[in-house]
């Protein structure tokens, strides 16, 4: 199918705006695929790989906006371009419409307009993000860098500079934070409380925050670190700064650390620093078995981490639980889920929007079942999980937390596979996420179930205070026959139990 590129010179929009723009274009009749990206070299390469790059797009520079459209004809492509322009128009004029005057075009003018601000959130192409972060730090601001593709050497230099001045330098690739009650990036509506969190994981932080809120506790601060912070290359520089800030914060009684497995050097440093905090500390590193280190309480899952922080805040002993629902209810869900399945339906197929949640699910499935394909690329003939937030799946498509289009396609694909017994899903709520993520995926679930029996297990990451309302999302899913579990870990375990039952194996 032919492709058209429209290049708008010298216009910048952040990635969240552009993901929504792609969704608007794909709603235009005759448009098969639409993408809006800044013309940075990595983005141009992604568009080329996806077959969305035309001659005009090849000429784009990092400061240019590329609107790429795959359509039936030129008129459809032009309608998509017009839709993109219309969608961007209110964004450009939002400040004027509210009577606030022109929007600032530089960090300096923004500081002049808001002299009391103390934090800058940076979401620009990665090649420019470091320079903007330097400007903000030198202006005495804390910084959150939403952007990725920032060189690791730049990250280290920025974090060292920030640490010397007792400033936070969250990121690069920091998607979630909650600072002094203000949600940043993809965060959830949680109450203020006495649990402070430091996390090198966006959806992992969302899951822990939400589960803390579900237990009636709150969060003092949730400091995002950036995905590379715990590597030996970065050395845990932001984690050290975050732990020092949480240790000094009088509102923080318990500290939680969440992330991917740290480098060996960082792991040793964490053990030393945790022992000097003077406050109880809970640590969860994804895929790392619980440690007997007395410096902290080691949690096996994100849910265990949330439960442990709450227990320590209340002065009780942390206890892990595979399921929080009564055993009879779990058994009834297993029996109902597998009752109509055919003998050939043997496998769990996870279709995820959250990367950390996908990794947690595949790790739990691997511990409970044979034939689990490692990783979250959605490959393999047995039990498998796909993280649809990976770049390869979002070229020309909005992130699945924002739009459910790519998820619906994968749900139908996996649901119609004759070997699929259980579909395992996450539903993520919060600021920036789709206003009705459960409703977005139900058409695909209903389409699959009209053709064949498939068990569906899900968890909802969020709170009742989120704009999407966790209770409403849960009720919507349950009304369509989805087994909704209180956490991602419990959902993965239930799916594994169903698969084991239909295969005639022992109960995991």
C-alpha positions as CSV (number, residue, x, y, z in Angstrom):
1,X,0.0,0.0,0.0
2,X,1.4,3.5,-0.9
3,X,2.9,5.7,1.8
4,X,2.9,9.5,2.0
5,X,5.1,11.7,4.3
6,X,4.3,15.3,5.3
7,X,7.2,17.2,7.0
8,X,6.5,20.2,9.2
9,X,9.8,22.1,9.7
10,X,10.9,23.4,13.1
11,X,7.9,22.1,15.1
12,X,8.3,20.0,18.2
13,X,5.8,17.9,20.1
14,X,6.4,15.4,22.8
15,X,6.0,11.7,22.4
16,X,2.7,11.4,24.3
17,X,1.1,14.1,22.1
18,X,2.4,12.3,19.0
19,X,1.1,8.9,20.1
20,X,-2.4,10.4,20.4
21,X,-2.0,12.0,17.0
22,X,-1.2,8.7,15.4
23,X,-4.4,7.3,16.9
24,X,-6.4,10.3,15.4
25,X,-5.0,9.7,11.9
26,X,-5.7,6.0,11.9
27,X,-9.4,6.8,12.6
28,X,-9.6,8.4,9.1
29,X,-11.4,6.4,6.4
30,X,-8.9,4.8,4.0
31,X,-5.9,5.1,6.3
32,X,-4.3,1.8,7.2
33,X,-1.5,3.2,9.3
34,X,-0.5,6.6,10.6
35,X,2.6,7.8,12.5
36,X,3.7,11.1,13.8
37,X,7.3,11.3,14.9
38,X,10.1,13.8,15.2
39,X,12.7,13.3,12.5
40,X,15.5,12.1,14.7
41,X,17.8,9.4,13.3
42,X,16.4,6.6,15.5
43,X,12.8,7.6,14.6
44,X,13.6,7.8,10.9
45,X,15.2,4.3,11.1
46,X,12.1,3.0,12.9
47,X,9.8,4.4,10.2
48,X,12.0,2.9,7.5
49,X,11.8,-0.5,9.2
50,X,8.0,-0.2,9.4
51,X,7.7,0.7,5.7
52,X,6.4,4.2,6.6
53,X,9.3,6.3,5.2
54,X,9.0,8.2,1.9
55,X,11.4,10.5,0.1
56,X,10.1,13.6,2.0
57,X,10.7,11.9,5.4
58,X,14.3,11.1,4.5
59,X,15.0,14.8,4.4
60,X,13.6,15.5,7.8
61,X,15.9,16.7,10.6
62,X,15.6,16.1,14.4
63,X,13.7,19.3,14.8
64,X,11.1,18.5,12.2
65,X,7.8,16.7,12.6
66,X,7.2,13.8,10.2
67,X,3.6,12.8,9.5
68,X,3.6,9.4,7.8
69,X,0.5,7.9,6.3
70,X,-0.2,4.5,4.7
71,X,-3.5,4.9,2.9
72,X,-5.5,3.6,-0.1
73,X,-5.0,6.9,-2.0
74,X,-3.7,10.4,-1.9
75,X,-7.0,11.9,-0.8
76,X,-7.2,9.6,2.3
77,X,-3.6,10.6,3.1
78,X,-4.4,14.2,2.8
79,X,-7.4,13.8,5.1
80,X,-5.1,12.2,7.6
81,X,-2.7,15.1,7.3
82,X,-5.5,17.5,7.9
83,X,-6.7,15.5,10.9
84,X,-3.2,15.7,12.3
85,X,-3.1,19.5,11.8
86,X,-6.5,19.9,13.4
87,X,-5.5,17.8,16.4
88,X,-2.3,19.9,16.9
89,X,-4.0,23.2,16.6
90,X,-5.6,23.3,20.1
91,X,-2.4,22.1,21.6
92,X,-0.5,25.0,20.2
93,X,-3.2,27.5,21.3
94,X,-4.0,26.0,24.7
95,X,-2.3,28.7,26.7
96,X,-3.9,31.5,24.8
97,X,-7.3,29.9,25.1
98,X,-7.0,30.0,28.9
99,X,-5.9,33.6,28.9
100,X,-2.4,32.7,29.9
101,X,-0.6,34.4,27.0
102,X,1.9,32.7,24.8
103,X,3.4,29.4,25.8
104,X,7.1,29.4,26.6
105,X,9.4,28.1,23.9
106,X,12.5,27.8,26.0
107,X,13.4,26.6,29.5
108,X,14.5,30.2,30.3
109,X,11.2,31.7,29.4
110,X,9.3,29.0,31.3
111,X,11.3,29.8,34.5
112,X,10.5,33.5,33.9
113,X,6.8,32.7,33.7
114,X,6.9,30.4,36.8
115,X,9.7,31.7,39.0
116,X,8.5,29.5,41.9
117,X,8.8,26.2,40.0
118,X,11.5,23.8,41.3
119,X,11.2,20.9,38.9
120,X,11.5,20.5,35.1
121,X,10.0,17.6,33.2
122,X,11.9,17.1,30.0
123,X,10.4,15.3,27.0
124,X,12.3,16.2,23.9
125,X,14.3,14.0,21.4
126,X,17.1,12.2,23.2
127,X,19.9,14.0,21.4
128,X,18.6,17.3,22.9
129,X,17.4,16.0,26.3
130,X,20.8,16.1,27.9
131,X,21.4,19.7,27.0
132,X,18.0,20.7,28.4
133,X,18.6,18.8,31.6
134,X,21.9,20.6,32.0
135,X,20.1,23.9,31.7
136,X,17.5,22.9,34.3
137,X,20.1,21.6,36.8
138,X,22.2,24.7,36.4
139,X,19.1,26.8,37.1
140,X,18.8,24.9,40.4
141,X,15.8,22.7,39.4
142,X,15.1,19.1,40.1
143,X,14.7,17.2,36.8
144,X,12.7,14.4,35.4
145,X,13.8,13.2,31.9
146,X,11.0,11.3,30.2
147,X,13.0,11.1,27.0
148,X,15.2,8.1,26.2
149,X,18.1,7.6,23.8
150,X,20.3,9.8,26.0
151,X,24.0,8.6,26.0
152,X,25.0,6.9,29.2
153,X,28.0,9.2,29.6
154,X,25.6,12.2,29.7
155,X,23.4,10.5,32.2
156,X,26.3,9.8,34.5
157,X,27.6,13.4,34.3
158,X,24.1,14.8,34.9
159,X,23.5,12.7,38.0
160,X,26.9,13.4,39.5
161,X,26.3,17.1,39.1
162,X,22.8,16.8,40.6
163,X,24.1,14.8,43.5
164,X,26.7,17.4,44.4
165,X,23.9,19.9,44.7
166,X,21.3,17.7,46.4
167,X,19.0,17.8,43.3
168,X,17.0,14.9,41.8
169,X,17.9,13.9,38.3
170,X,15.2,11.3,37.5
171,X,15.8,9.4,34.2
172,X,16.5,9.3,31.3
173,X,13.6,7.1,30.4
174,X,11.7,7.9,33.6
175,X,8.0,7.3,33.0
176,X,6.5,7.7,36.4
177,X,7.1,9.7,39.6
178,X,5.1,11.2,42.4
179,X,6.9,14.2,44.0
180,X,5.3,16.0,47.0
181,X,1.9,14.7,45.9
182,X,2.2,15.8,42.3
183,X,2.0,12.9,39.7
184,X,4.5,13.0,36.9
185,X,4.3,11.0,33.7
186,X,2.2,7.8,33.9
187,X,1.3,7.9,37.6
188,X,-1.8,7.0,39.6
189,X,-4.0,8.8,42.1
190,X,-2.7,7.6,45.4
191,X,-3.1,9.2,48.9
192,X,-0.1,10.8,50.7
193,X,1.3,8.6,53.3
194,X,4.4,7.3,55.0
195,X,5.9,4.9,52.4
196,X,8.7,6.3,50.2
197,X,9.6,4.5,46.9
198,X,12.6,4.6,44.6
199,X,12.1,2.8,41.4
200,X,13.9,2.0,38.1
201,X,10.6,0.7,36.7
202,X,7.6,2.7,35.5
203,X,4.7,0.2,35.6
204,X,6.4,-1.6,38.5
205,X,6.2,1.6,40.4
206,X,2.6,2.0,39.4
207,X,1.7,-1.5,40.6
208,X,3.4,-1.0,44.0
209,X,1.9,2.4,44.5
210,X,-1.6,1.2,43.7
211,X,-1.3,-1.9,45.9
212,X,-0.2,0.2,48.8
213,X,-3.2,2.4,48.3
214,X,-5.5,-0.6,48.1
215,X,-4.3,-1.6,51.6
216,X,-5.2,1.8,53.0
217,X,-1.7,3.3,53.2
218,X,-0.2,6.1,51.2
219,X,3.0,7.3,49.5
220,X,5.2,10.1,50.7
221,X,7.4,10.3,47.6
222,X,7.8,8.0,44.6
223,X,11.1,8.8,42.9
224,X,11.8,7.4,39.4
225,X,15.4,6.6,38.7
226,X,15.5,5.8,35.0
227,X,15.9,2.3,33.5
228,X,19.7,2.3,33.5
229,X,20.4,3.7,37.0
230,X,21.0,0.3,38.7
231,X,23.5,-0.8,36.0
232,X,27.2,-0.7,36.9
233,X,27.7,1.7,34.1
234,X,25.6,4.4,35.9
235,X,26.4,3.1,39.4
236,X,23.1,3.7,41.1
237,X,23.8,7.4,41.3
238,X,20.2,8.4,41.4
239,X,19.3,5.6,43.8
240,X,21.9,6.9,46.2
241,X,20.5,10.4,46.0
242,X,16.9,9.1,46.3
243,X,17.7,7.0,49.4
244,X,19.4,10.0,51.0
245,X,16.3,12.2,50.3
246,X,13.9,9.6,51.6
247,X,16.0,8.9,54.7
248,X,15.9,12.6,55.6
249,X,12.2,13.1,54.8
250,X,10.2,13.2,58.0
251,X,7.1,12.0,56.2
252,X,8.7,8.8,55.1
253,X,8.7,5.9,57.7
254,X,9.4,3.0,55.3
255,X,11.5,2.9,52.1
256,X,10.9,0.6,49.1
257,X,13.3,0.0,46.3
258,X,12.0,-1.5,43.0
259,X,13.8,-2.3,39.8
260,X,15.5,-4.7,37.4
261,X,18.4,-6.8,38.7
262,X,21.3,-4.4,39.6
263,X,24.9,-4.7,38.6
264,X,27.2,-6.5,41.0
265,X,28.8,-3.2,42.1
266,X,25.5,-1.5,42.6
267,X,24.1,-4.5,44.5
268,X,26.9,-4.3,47.0
269,X,26.4,-0.5,47.4
270,X,22.7,-1.0,48.0
271,X,23.4,-3.4,50.8
272,X,25.7,-0.9,52.5
273,X,23.3,2.1,52.0
274,X,20.2,0.2,53.1
275,X,21.9,-0.7,56.4
276,X,22.6,3.0,57.1
277,X,19.1,4.4,56.3
278,X,17.8,4.2,59.8
279,X,14.4,3.2,58.4
280,X,12.9,-0.2,57.4
281,X,13.7,-1.0,53.8
282,X,12.0,-3.4,51.3
283,X,13.7,-4.4,48.1
284,X,12.3,-6.1,45.0
285,X,14.5,-6.7,42.0
286,X,12.6,-8.4,39.2
287,X,13.6,-12.0,38.7
288,X,16.0,-12.1,41.6
289,X,15.3,-14.6,44.3
290,X,14.7,-13.1,47.8
291,X,17.9,-12.4,49.6
292,X,18.6,-13.3,53.3
293,X,20.5,-10.0,53.6
294,X,19.5,-8.5,57.0
295,X,19.9,-5.0,55.7
296,X,16.5,-5.1,54.1
297,X,13.3,-7.2,53.6
298,X,13.6,-8.9,50.3
299,X,10.3,-9.3,48.3
300,X,9.8,-11.9,45.5
301,X,7.1,-9.9,43.6
302,X,5.8,-6.4,43.2
303,X,2.8,-7.4,45.3
304,X,5.0,-8.8,48.0
305,X,6.9,-5.5,48.0
306,X,3.8,-3.5,48.5
307,X,2.5,-5.8,51.3
308,X,5.9,-5.7,53.0
309,X,6.1,-1.9,53.0
310,X,2.6,-1.7,54.5
311,X,3.3,-4.3,57.2
312,X,6.5,-2.5,58.2
313,X,4.8,0.9,58.3
314,X,2.2,-0.7,60.7
315,X,4.9,-2.4,62.8
316,X,3.9,-5.9,61.8
317,X,5.8,-8.8,60.2
318,X,5.7,-8.9,56.4
319,X,4.0,-12.0,55.0
320,X,3.8,-13.0,51.4
321,X,0.6,-14.7,50.0
322,X,0.2,-16.4,46.6
323,X,-3.5,-15.6,46.7
324,X,-5.5,-13.2,48.8
325,X,-8.9,-14.6,47.7
326,X,-10.3,-17.6,49.5
327,X,-9.1,-21.0,48.3
328,X,-12.6,-22.0,47.4
329,X,-13.0,-18.9,45.1
330,X,-9.7,-19.7,43.4
331,X,-10.7,-23.3,42.8
332,X,-14.1,-22.2,41.4
333,X,-12.4,-19.8,39.0
334,X,-10.1,-22.5,37.8
335,X,-13.0,-25.0,37.2
336,X,-15.1,-22.4,35.5
337,X,-12.2,-21.2,33.3
338,X,-11.2,-24.6,32.0
339,X,-14.6,-26.3,31.8
340,X,-15.3,-25.7,28.1
341,X,-11.7,-25.9,26.9
342,X,-10.6,-28.5,24.3
343,X,-7.8,-30.9,25.1
344,X,-5.5,-29.1,22.5
345,X,-5.8,-25.9,24.5
346,X,-2.8,-26.1,26.8
347,X,-1.0,-22.7,26.9
348,X,-1.1,-19.3,28.6
349,X,-0.7,-16.4,26.3
350,X,0.1,-13.0,27.9
351,X,-0.8,-9.8,26.0
352,X,0.6,-6.9,28.0
353,X,0.8,-3.1,27.9
354,X,3.2,-2.8,30.8
355,X,6.8,-3.9,30.4
356,X,7.7,-4.7,34.0
357,X,4.3,-6.4,34.5
358,X,5.0,-8.6,31.4
359,X,8.5,-9.5,32.7
360,X,7.0,-10.4,36.1
361,X,4.3,-12.6,34.5
362,X,6.8,-14.5,32.3
363,X,9.0,-15.1,35.3
364,X,6.2,-16.5,37.4
365,X,4.9,-18.6,34.6
366,X,8.4,-20.1,34.1
367,X,8.6,-21.0,37.8
368,X,5.2,-22.8,37.7
369,X,5.0,-24.3,34.2
370,X,7.1,-26.1,31.6
371,X,7.6,-24.9,28.0
372,X,7.7,-21.2,28.9
373,X,9.4,-19.1,26.2
374,X,11.8,-16.6,28.0
375,X,11.4,-12.9,27.2
376,X,8.5,-10.8,26.2
377,X,8.6,-10.8,22.4
378,X,5.6,-13.0,22.0
379,X,7.5,-15.9,20.3
380,X,7.6,-19.6,20.9
381,X,5.1,-22.4,20.6
382,X,4.4,-22.9,24.3
383,X,3.4,-20.5,27.1
384,X,4.5,-17.0,26.0
385,X,4.1,-13.3,26.9
386,X,4.3,-10.2,24.7
387,X,5.1,-6.6,25.8
388,X,3.3,-4.5,23.3
389,X,5.0,-1.3,24.7
390,X,8.3,-2.3,23.0
391,X,9.5,0.0,20.2
392,X,9.0,-2.7,17.5
393,X,5.2,-2.8,18.2
394,X,4.7,1.0,18.6
395,X,6.1,2.3,15.3
396,X,3.2,4.1,13.8
397,X,1.0,3.1,16.6
398,X,0.2,4.7,20.0
399,X,1.5,3.0,23.1
400,X,-1.0,0.3,24.2
401,X,-1.5,2.2,27.5
402,X,-2.9,5.1,25.4
403,X,-4.7,3.2,22.7
404,X,-5.9,-0.5,22.6
405,X,-5.7,-1.0,18.8
406,X,-2.5,-3.2,18.7
407,X,-3.7,-5.0,21.8
408,X,-7.0,-5.9,20.2
409,X,-5.1,-7.4,17.2
410,X,-2.9,-9.5,19.5
411,X,-5.8,-10.6,21.6
412,X,-7.6,-11.9,18.6
413,X,-4.4,-13.5,17.2
414,X,-3.6,-15.3,20.4
415,X,-7.2,-16.1,21.3
416,X,-7.8,-17.8,17.9
417,X,-4.6,-19.9,18.2
418,X,-5.9,-23.5,18.8
419,X,-3.3,-24.1,21.5
420,X,-4.4,-21.1,23.6
421,X,-6.1,-22.0,26.8
422,X,-5.8,-18.8,28.8
423,X,-5.4,-15.1,27.8
424,X,-3.5,-13.2,30.5
425,X,-3.9,-9.4,30.4
426,X,-2.9,-6.3,32.3
427,X,-5.1,-3.2,32.4
428,X,-3.2,0.0,33.4
429,X,-5.0,3.1,34.7
430,X,-3.7,6.5,35.6
431,X,-2.7,9.9,34.3
432,X,-2.0,9.7,30.5
433,X,-3.6,6.3,30.1
434,X,-6.7,5.6,28.0
435,X,-9.9,6.8,29.7
436,X,-11.5,3.3,29.4
437,X,-8.8,0.7,28.8
438,X,-11.1,-2.2,29.8
439,X,-13.7,-1.1,27.3
440,X,-11.0,-0.7,24.6
441,X,-10.1,-4.5,24.7
442,X,-13.5,-6.0,25.2
443,X,-14.5,-6.0,21.5
444,X,-11.5,-8.3,20.8
445,X,-12.3,-10.6,23.7
446,X,-15.9,-10.8,22.7
447,X,-15.0,-11.6,19.1
448,X,-12.7,-14.4,20.2
449,X,-15.2,-15.9,22.6
450,X,-18.0,-15.9,19.9
451,X,-15.8,-18.4,18.0
452,X,-14.3,-20.6,20.7
453,X,-13.9,-21.0,24.5
454,X,-10.9,-19.3,26.0
455,X,-10.3,-18.5,29.7
456,X,-9.4,-14.8,30.3
457,X,-7.5,-13.7,33.4
458,X,-6.6,-10.0,34.1
459,X,-5.3,-7.6,36.7
460,X,-6.1,-3.9,36.9
461,X,-3.2,-1.7,37.9
462,X,-4.6,1.5,39.4
463,X,-6.8,2.9,42.1
464,X,-10.4,3.9,42.7
465,X,-9.3,7.5,42.6
466,X,-7.9,7.3,39.1
467,X,-10.0,8.9,36.4
468,X,-10.7,5.5,34.9
469,X,-11.9,4.2,38.4
470,X,-10.5,0.8,39.2
471,X,-13.8,-0.5,40.6
472,X,-15.6,0.4,37.3
473,X,-12.9,-1.1,35.2
474,X,-12.9,-4.3,37.3
475,X,-16.7,-4.5,37.1
476,X,-16.7,-4.0,33.3
477,X,-14.2,-6.9,32.8
478,X,-16.0,-9.2,35.3
479,X,-19.3,-8.6,33.5
480,X,-17.7,-10.1,30.4
481,X,-16.5,-13.2,32.1
482,X,-13.0,-12.1,32.9
483,X,-11.4,-13.4,36.1
484,X,-10.0,-10.2,37.6
485,X,-7.3,-10.7,40.2
486,X,-6.0,-8.2,42.8
487,X,-2.5,-8.1,41.4
488,X,-0.5,-9.0,38.4
489,X,1.3,-11.7,40.3
490,X,-2.0,-13.4,41.4
491,X,-3.3,-13.2,37.8
492,X,-0.2,-15.0,36.5
493,X,-0.5,-17.7,39.1
494,X,-4.2,-18.2,38.4
495,X,-3.5,-18.5,34.7
496,X,-0.7,-21.0,35.4
497,X,-3.1,-23.0,37.6
498,X,-5.7,-23.1,34.8
499,X,-3.2,-24.2,32.3
500,X,-1.9,-27.0,34.6
501,X,-5.5,-28.2,35.2
502,X,-6.4,-28.4,31.5
503,X,-3.2,-30.2,30.8
504,X,-3.9,-32.7,33.5
505,X,-0.8,-31.8,35.5
506,X,-0.3,-31.1,39.2
507,X,-1.5,-27.9,40.7
508,X,1.2,-25.2,40.7
